[in-house]
Amino acid sequence: MVTVAALAWGVSGLVEHSGCPDGLNRCAAAPGSGTYFAATMISVFAVFGGFYPVVRTMDWRPTLGLPVGAVIGAGIALWHGQSLGFWILVVALLMVAAVTTIGVRALLTSFSDAHQAPDEPL
């Protein structure tokens, strides 16, 4: 949950400081946005670390922290600004969190159903 909120904070800071000079094909992190870039990179990897309990226990419920963090992150992003870039970030964040949680639940449910012992006839 905290890592998703940190990811949203980092990305919204990058959106806030984004912009490329005309004529450039690519852009680097804008001056003054190094903290946001670092938070984005660290939290991307930390979010995947949150899937360890899911894999270890085959229980999908730890992924419920993703939508909670996404809602908090959406609030953080909209607090930074309300331009089109921030709204795209909010929609993407909420969609990815919801799809990931539903997908992990469906995957683990189908996996556990496929590996159950068949009923023996009497």
N, C-alpha and C positions, 0 to 999 in steps of 0.2 A: 504494500500500500504506500509506504513512504517512498519507495524507489520510483513508483509510477508518478507520484506527485513531484519528486525531484526531477524526473525526466521532463515533465510538463513545464516546470519552472525553467529548466535549462533551454528547452526548445523555444519557449515563449520569449526568453531573453534574446535568443538568436534571431527570432522573427522581428523583435523590436529593433535590433541593431542591424538588420539586414539591408542589403542594397549593394548593387554593383555599379561601378562607374561605367559610363557608356563606352562601348567598343571592346569590352573584355568578354572573353568566352567563358571564364570561370571566376569564381570569387573565393576568397579565403574568409575566415572569421574576421569580422570587423574589429577595429581597434576598440578596446574596452569591453569586449565580449568574451574574453578568455575564461572567466569564471563560469559563464553560461555554457561554453563549449566543453569545459572539463566536467561540469555537472551532467551534461548530456551524455558524454562518453562513458563516464563511470556508471551512471544509472542504467544505461542500456544493458551493460553486462550484469549489473546487480539484479535487474528484473528477471533475467534468465536463471539466476541463482535461486530465485523463489520457486522455481519448478522442481527443485530437488525433493521436497517432501511429497510432491505429487507422484514423482517417479518411484520414490522409495516405498511409499505406502499404498500406491494405486488408489488414492482417494482424491477426488476432484475438488473437494471443498476448500483447500488452501488457495485455489485460484480465485476465490471470491474477493480476495484483496485487490485484484486488478480493477474491477469496476469501481470499487470504493475509492481507490487511488485515482482512477480516471476522473471521477466526479470532483474530487478535491483538486486535481490537476486542471480540470476545465475551469474551475473557479479562479485558480491562480493565473491561468492564461488570459481569461477575460479581465482580470484585475490589471494585467500589464497593458492591455489595450483591446479595442473592439473593432479593429479594421478587418478586412477580408482574410488576411493571413492568420489572424488569431482565431477566427471562426472556423477556418479550414482545419487548424490544429485541434480545436475542440471536437469537431465532428469526427476527425480521424482518430483521435484518442479514445473517444467513447465507443466508436465502432470496433476498433481493434480489441479493446478490452472485452466488449460483449462477445464478439465472435470467438476470441481465444477461450474465454470461459465456457461458452456453449460447446465449442469444438472439443475441448479437453474432456468435458463431461460425456459427450457423445462417444468419443474415442474410447475412454475408459469403460463406459457401459458396454459398448459392443465387444471390447476386449475381454471383459469379465464374463459376458454371456457366452462367448465362443469357447472359453476354457472351463466351463462348468462340466462336471461329470454328468453323463446322461443318466436319466432315471432307469433303474433296472426293473424289468417286469416282475410281477409277483409270481 
